[in-house]
Amino acid sequence: MIKRMFSVAAHWDDEAKVFYSESDIIGLHIEAKTIDEFESVMMDVAPGLVIANHMSKAELASAAPEDLIPAILWQRPTDKAA
């Protein structure tokens, strides 16, 4: 069965002055100066990375279309105002 739920959290690095990602999506590494930029990048690349890195060709060929749509739980940072 295809894993359908993934998580992404943004954390603030006070030294580098960027938001960075923590995620179970293989290949997702985001650093952004604003939370809006972070969110834009995440929405742009995360679904493609799920398909590329978490689904085999056999799963893509045999799965029902509704099983191919991942749920990405997005957690805005709580340690710095977004």
N, CA, C and O atoms as a GROMACS GRO file, in nm:
protein
  328
    1MET      N    1   0.084  -0.119   0.000
    1MET     CA    2   0.000   0.000   0.000
    1MET      C    3   0.088   0.125   0.000
    1MET      O    4   0.192   0.129   0.067
    2ILE      N    5   0.048   0.223  -0.073
    2ILE     CA    6   0.122   0.348  -0.086
    2ILE      C    7   0.103   0.433   0.040
    2ILE      O    8  -0.009   0.451   0.087
    3LYS      N    9   0.213   0.484   0.091
    3LYS     CA   10   0.204   0.579   0.203
    3LYS      C   11   0.142   0.707   0.149
    3LYS      O   12   0.188   0.762   0.049
    4ARG      N   13   0.037   0.753   0.215
    4ARG     CA   14  -0.035   0.869   0.164
    4ARG      C   15  -0.021   0.993   0.250
    4ARG      O   16  -0.063   1.101   0.208
    5MET      N   17   0.036   0.982   0.370
    5MET     CA   18   0.044   1.098   0.458
    5MET      C   19   0.190   1.130   0.491
    5MET      O   20   0.267   1.044   0.533
    6PHE      N   21   0.224   1.255   0.469
    6PHE     CA   22   0.360   1.304   0.492
    6PHE      C   23   0.351   1.431   0.574
    6PHE      O   24   0.247   1.497   0.577
    7SER      N   25   0.460   1.465   0.641
    7SER     CA   26   0.458   1.586   0.722
    7SER      C   27   0.575   1.677   0.687
    7SER      O   28   0.683   1.633   0.649
    8VAL      N   29   0.548   1.807   0.701
    8VAL     CA   30   0.650   1.909   0.679
    8VAL      C   31   0.635   2.011   0.791
    8VAL      O   32   0.525   2.060   0.816
    9ALA      N   33   0.744   2.042   0.858
    9ALA     CA   34   0.745   2.146   0.961
    9ALA      C   35   0.854   2.247   0.926
    9ALA      O   36   0.960   2.211   0.875
   10ALA      N   37   0.825   2.374   0.954
   10ALA     CA   38   0.924   2.480   0.933
   10ALA      C   39   0.977   2.522   1.070
   10ALA      O   40   0.901   2.539   1.165
   11HIS      N   41   1.107   2.537   1.078
   11HIS     CA   42   1.173   2.582   1.201
   11HIS      C   43   1.260   2.702   1.166
   11HIS      O   44   1.308   2.715   1.054
   12TRP      N   45   1.279   2.790   1.262
   12TRP     CA   46   1.360   2.909   1.243
   12TRP      C   47   1.501   2.884   1.294
   12TRP      O   48   1.520   2.838   1.406
   13ASP      N   49   1.598   2.916   1.210
   13ASP     CA   50   1.739   2.912   1.249
   13ASP      C   51   1.782   3.056   1.273
   13ASP      O   52   1.800   3.132   1.179
   14ASP      N   53   1.798   3.092   1.400
   14ASP     CA   54   1.828   3.230   1.434
   14ASP      C   55   1.966   3.273   1.387
   14ASP      O   56   1.988   3.390   1.356
   15GLU      N   57   2.059   3.180   1.382
   15GLU     CA   58   2.194   3.213   1.338
   15GLU      C   59   2.198   3.240   1.187
   15GLU      O   60   2.258   3.338   1.143
   16ALA      N   61   2.135   3.153   1.109
   16ALA     CA   62   2.134   3.169   0.963
   16ALA      C   63   2.025   3.264   0.916
   16ALA      O   64   2.027   3.310   0.801
   17LYS      N   65   1.929   3.293   1.004
   17LYS     CA   66   1.816   3.382   0.970
   17LYS      C   67   1.732   3.327   0.855
   17LYS      O   68   1.693   3.400   0.763
   18VAL      N   69   1.704   3.197   0.862
   18VAL     CA   70   1.618   3.132   0.762
   18VAL      C   71   1.526   3.032   0.830
   18VAL      O   72   1.554   2.981   0.939
   19PHE      N   73   1.416   3.006   0.762
   19PHE     CA   74   1.331   2.893   0.800
   19PHE      C   75   1.386   2.772   0.728
   19PHE      O   76   1.424   2.781   0.611
   20TYR      N   77   1.391   2.657   0.796
   20TYR     CA   78   1.438   2.534   0.733
   20TYR      C   79   1.335   2.424   0.758
   20TYR      O   80   1.256   2.431   0.852
   21SER      N   81   1.338   2.324   0.673
   21SER     CA   82   1.237   2.219   0.678
   21SER      C   83   1.282   2.098   0.758
   21SER      O   84   1.400   2.064   0.764
   22GLU      N   85   1.183   2.035   0.820
   22GLU     CA   86   1.198   1.904   0.880
   22GLU      C   87   1.082   1.824   0.822
   22GLU      O   88   0.966   1.862   0.836
   23SER      N   89   1.113   1.711   0.756
   23SER     CA   90   1.010   1.639   0.684
   23SER      C   91   1.045   1.494   0.666
   23SER      O   92   1.162   1.455   0.672
   24ASP      N   93   0.942   1.412   0.646
   24ASP     CA   94   0.964   1.272   0.611
   24ASP      C   95   0.956   1.249   0.461
   24ASP      O   96   0.950   1.134   0.416
   25ILE      N   97   0.954   1.356   0.384
   25ILE     CA   98   0.955   1.346   0.238
   25ILE      C   99   1.101   1.342   0.193
   25ILE      O  100   1.176   1.438   0.212
   26ILE      N  101   1.141   1.231   0.135
   26ILE     CA  102   1.279   1.214   0.090
   26ILE      C  103   1.312   1.321  -0.013
   26ILE      O  104   1.239   1.340  -0.110
   27GLY      N  105   1.424   1.391   0.009
   27GLY     CA  106   1.471   1.492  -0.085
   27GLY      C  107   1.421   1.633  -0.059
   27GLY      O  108   1.465   1.726  -0.126
   28LEU      N  109   1.330   1.650   0.036
   28LEU     CA  110   1.276   1.784   0.063
   28LEU      C  111   1.367   1.856   0.163
   28LEU      O  112   1.371   1.820   0.281
   29HIS      N  113   1.437   1.955   0.114
   29HIS     CA  114   1.524   2.038   0.198
   29HIS      C  115   1.499   2.183   0.157
   29HIS      O  116   1.536   2.225   0.048
   30ILE      N  117   1.437   2.257   0.247
   30ILE     CA  118   1.401   2.395   0.215
   30ILE      C  119   1.469   2.489   0.314
   30ILE      O  120   1.473   2.462   0.434
   31GLU      N  121   1.521   2.598   0.262
   31GLU     CA  122   1.568   2.710   0.343
   31GLU      C  123   1.512   2.835   0.277
   31GLU      O  124   1.529   2.856   0.157
   32ALA      N  125   1.445   2.918   0.356
   32ALA     CA  126   1.383   3.039   0.300
   32ALA      C  127   1.384   3.150   0.404
   32ALA      O  128   1.374   3.125   0.524
   33LYS      N  129   1.396   3.273   0.356
   33LYS     CA  130   1.403   3.389   0.446
   33LYS      C  131   1.268   3.424   0.507
   33LYS      O  132   1.262   3.481   0.616
   34THR      N  133   1.159   3.391   0.437
   34THR     CA  134   1.026   3.420   0.490
   34THR      C  135   0.942   3.292   0.491
   34THR      O  136   0.969   3.198   0.416
   35ILE      N  137   0.841   3.291   0.576
   35ILE     CA  138   0.754   3.174   0.583
   35ILE      C  139   0.670   3.162   0.456
   35ILE      O  140   0.637   3.052   0.413
   36ASP      N  141   0.636   3.276   0.395
   36ASP     CA  142   0.561   3.272   0.270
   36ASP      C  143   0.643   3.210   0.158
   36ASP      O  144   0.591   3.131   0.080
   37GLU      N  145   0.770   3.244   0.150
   37GLU     CA  146   0.860   3.184   0.051
   37GLU      C  147   0.875   3.034   0.078
   37GLU      O  148   0.872   2.954  -0.015
   38PHE      N  149   0.892   2.998   0.204
   38PHE     CA  150   0.903   2.857   0.244
   38PHE      C  151   0.780   2.780   0.196
   38PHE      O  152   0.792   2.674   0.133
   39GLU      N  153   0.663   2.834   0.227
   39GLU     CA  154   0.538   2.767   0.192
   39GLU      C  155   0.522   2.754   0.040
   39GLU      O  156   0.476   2.651  -0.008
   40SER      N  157   0.560   2.855  -0.033
   40SER     CA  158   0.551   2.851  -0.179
   40SER      C  159   0.640   2.742  -0.237
   40SER      O  160   0.596   2.666  -0.323
   41VAL      N  161   0.764   2.734  -0.189
   41VAL     CA  162   0.856   2.630  -0.237
   41VAL      C  163   0.802   2.492  -0.201
   41VAL      O  164   0.802   2.400  -0.284
   42MET      N  165   0.754   2.477  -0.078
   42MET     CA  166   0.703   2.349  -0.032
   42MET      C  167   0.586   2.302  -0.120
   42MET      O  168   0.584   2.187  -0.164
   43MET      N  169   0.491   2.391  -0.146
   43MET     CA  170   0.375   2.354  -0.226
   43MET      C  171   0.414   2.322  -0.370
   43MET      O  172   0.348   2.243  -0.437
   44ASP      N  173   0.520   2.385  -0.416
   44ASP     CA  174   0.566   2.364  -0.552
   44ASP      C  175   0.637   2.230  -0.570
   44ASP      O  176   0.615   2.162  -0.670
   45VAL      N  177   0.721   2.191  -0.475
   45VAL     CA  178   0.806   2.074  -0.496
   45VAL      C  179   0.767   1.949  -0.418
   45VAL      O  180   0.799   1.838  -0.462
   46ALA      N  181   0.700   1.962  -0.306
   46ALA     CA  182   0.671   1.846  -0.221
   46ALA      C  183   0.590   1.737  -0.292
   46ALA      O  184   0.628   1.620  -0.285
   47PRO      N  185   0.480   1.770  -0.360
   47PRO     CA  186   0.405   1.662  -0.425
   47PRO      C  187   0.487   1.584  -0.527
   47PRO      O  188   0.477   1.461  -0.534
   48GLY      N  189   0.568   1.653  -0.605
   48GLY     CA  190   0.653   1.585  -0.703
   48GLY      C  191   0.757   1.495  -0.639
   48GLY      O  192   0.787   1.387  -0.690
   49LEU      N  193   0.812   1.540  -0.526
   49LEU     CA  194   0.910   1.457  -0.455
   49LEU      C  195   0.845   1.333  -0.396
   49LEU      O  196   0.907   1.227  -0.392
   50VAL      N  197   0.721   1.345  -0.351
   50VAL     CA  198   0.650   1.227  -0.300
   50VAL      C  199   0.637   1.125  -0.412
   50VAL      O  200   0.666   1.007  -0.393
   51ILE      N  201   0.592   1.169  -0.528
   51ILE     CA  202   0.575   1.077  -0.641
   51ILE      C  203   0.709   1.018  -0.685
   51ILE      O  204   0.718   0.897  -0.710
   52ALA      N  205   0.811   1.102  -0.694
   52ALA     CA  206   0.942   1.055  -0.742
   52ALA      C  207   1.014   0.964  -0.643
   52ALA      O  208   1.080   0.868  -0.684
   53ASN      N  209   1.001   0.992  -0.514
   53ASN     CA  210   1.084   0.922  -0.415
   53ASN      C  211   1.011   0.826  -0.323
   53ASN      O  212   1.074   0.755  -0.245
   54HIS      N  213   0.879   0.822  -0.331
   54HIS     CA  214   0.805   0.736  -0.240
   54HIS      C  215   0.710   0.640  -0.311
   54HIS      O  216   0.641   0.562  -0.245
   55MET      N  217   0.703   0.645  -0.443
   55MET     CA  218   0.613   0.558  -0.518
   55MET      C  219   0.690   0.487  -0.629
   55MET      O  220   0.764   0.550  -0.705
   56SER      N  221   0.672   0.357  -0.638
   56SER     CA  222   0.738   0.282  -0.744
   56SER      C  223   0.657   0.292  -0.872
   56SER      O  224   0.540   0.332  -0.870
   57LYS      N  225   0.719   0.256  -0.983
   57LYS     CA  226   0.648   0.256  -1.111
   57LYS      C  227   0.530   0.159  -1.106
   57LYS      O  228   0.424   0.186  -1.163
   58ALA      N  229   0.549   0.046  -1.040
   58ALA     CA  230   0.441  -0.052  -1.029
   58ALA      C  231   0.324   0.005  -0.949
   58ALA      O  232   0.208  -0.016  -0.985
   59GLU      N  233   0.353   0.077  -0.841
   59GLU     CA  234   0.246   0.139  -0.762
   59GLU      C  235   0.174   0.246  -0.844
   59GLU      O  236   0.051   0.255  -0.840
   60LEU      N  237   0.250   0.325  -0.917
   60LEU     CA  238   0.189   0.429  -1.000
   60LEU      C  239   0.098   0.369  -1.107
   60LEU      O  240  -0.006   0.426  -1.140
   61ALA      N  241   0.139   0.254  -1.162
   61ALA     CA  242   0.062   0.192  -1.269
   61ALA      C  243  -0.063   0.121  -1.217
   61ALA      O  244  -0.163   0.112  -1.289
   62SER      N  245  -0.058   0.070  -1.095
   62SER     CA  246  -0.169  -0.013  -1.049
   62SER      C  247  -0.260   0.053  -0.946
   62SER      O  248  -0.368   0.002  -0.918
   63ALA      N  249  -0.220   0.164  -0.890
   63ALA     CA  250  -0.298   0.228  -0.784
   63ALA      C  251  -0.418   0.303  -0.841
   63ALA      O  252  -0.415   0.353  -0.954
   64ALA      N  253  -0.521   0.310  -0.760
   64ALA     CA  254  -0.636   0.392  -0.796
   64ALA      C  255  -0.593   0.538  -0.791
   64ALA      O  256  -0.511   0.574  -0.707
   65PRO      N  257  -0.646   0.623  -0.877
   65PRO     CA  258  -0.605   0.764  -0.879
   65PRO      C  259  -0.613   0.833  -0.742
   65PRO      O  260  -0.525   0.911  -0.707
   66GLU      N  261  -0.718   0.804  -0.666
   66GLU     CA  262  -0.730   0.869  -0.534
   66GLU      C  263  -0.622   0.826  -0.436
   66GLU      O  264  -0.595   0.897  -0.339
   67ASP      N  265  -0.559   0.711  -0.461
   67ASP     CA  266  -0.450   0.666  -0.374
   67ASP      C  267  -0.317   0.731  -0.410
   67ASP      O  268  -0.220   0.718  -0.335
   68LEU      N  269  -0.310   0.803  -0.522
   68LEU     CA  270  -0.187   0.868  -0.563
   68LEU      C  271  -0.174   1.010  -0.508
   68LEU      O  272  -0.067   1.070  -0.517
   69ILE      N  273  -0.280   1.063  -0.453
   69ILE     CA  274  -0.278   1.200  -0.403
   69ILE      C  275  -0.231   1.198  -0.258
   69ILE      O  276  -0.303   1.149  -0.170
   70PRO      N  277  -0.111   1.249  -0.230
   70PRO     CA  278  -0.061   1.245  -0.093
   70PRO      C  279  -0.124   1.355  -0.007
   70PRO      O  280  -0.160   1.462  -0.056
   71ALA      N  281  -0.136   1.326   0.120
   71ALA     CA  282  -0.174   1.429   0.216
   71ALA      C  283  -0.045   1.480   0.277
   71ALA      O  284   0.035   1.402   0.330
   72ILE      N  285  -0.024   1.610   0.270
   72ILE     CA  286   0.096   1.670   0.326
   72ILE      C  287   0.051   1.759   0.441
   72ILE      O  288  -0.012   1.863   0.420
   73LEU      N  289   0.085   1.717   0.562
   73LEU     CA  290   0.049   1.794   0.681
   73LEU      C  291   0.154   1.901   0.702
   73LEU      O  292   0.271   1.871   0.727
   74TRP      N  293   0.113   2.025   0.693
   74TRP     CA  294   0.203   2.141   0.698
   74TRP      C  295   0.189   2.206   0.833
   74TRP      O  296   0.080   2.246   0.874
   75GLN      N  297   0.302   2.218   0.903
   75GLN     CA  298   0.304   2.278   1.035
   75GLN      C  299   0.386   2.407   1.031
   75GLN      O  300   0.508   2.405   1.015
   76ARG      N  301   0.316   2.518   1.048
   76ARG     CA  302   0.386   2.647   1.055
   76ARG      C  303   0.467   2.653   1.184
   76ARG      O  304   0.431   2.587   1.282
   77PRO      N  305   0.573   2.730   1.186
   77PRO     CA  306   0.656   2.737   1.307
   77PRO      C  307   0.582   2.802   1.422
   77PRO      O  308   0.501   2.892   1.403
   78THR      N  309   0.612   2.755   1.542
   78THR     CA  310   0.551   2.813   1.661
   78THR      C  311   0.653   2.895   1.741
   78THR      O  312   0.616   2.973   1.829
   79ASP      N  313   0.782   2.876   1.710
   79ASP     CA  314   0.887   2.944   1.788
   79ASP      C  315   0.923   3.081   1.734
   79ASP      O  316   1.006   3.150   1.793
   80LYS      N  317   0.863   3.122   1.622
   80LYS     CA  318   0.887   3.254   1.565
   80LYS      C  319   0.761   3.297   1.491
   80LYS      O  320   0.699   3.216   1.422
   81ALA      N  321   0.724   3.419   1.505
   81ALA     CA  322   0.604   3.468   1.436
   81ALA      C  323   0.620   3.452   1.286
   81ALA      O  324   0.723   3.488   1.229
   82ALA      N  325   0.518   3.398   1.224
   82ALA     CA  326   0.526   3.372   1.079
   82ALA      C  327   0.490   3.496   1.001
   82ALA      O  328   0.491   3.494   0.878
   0.00000   0.00000   0.00000
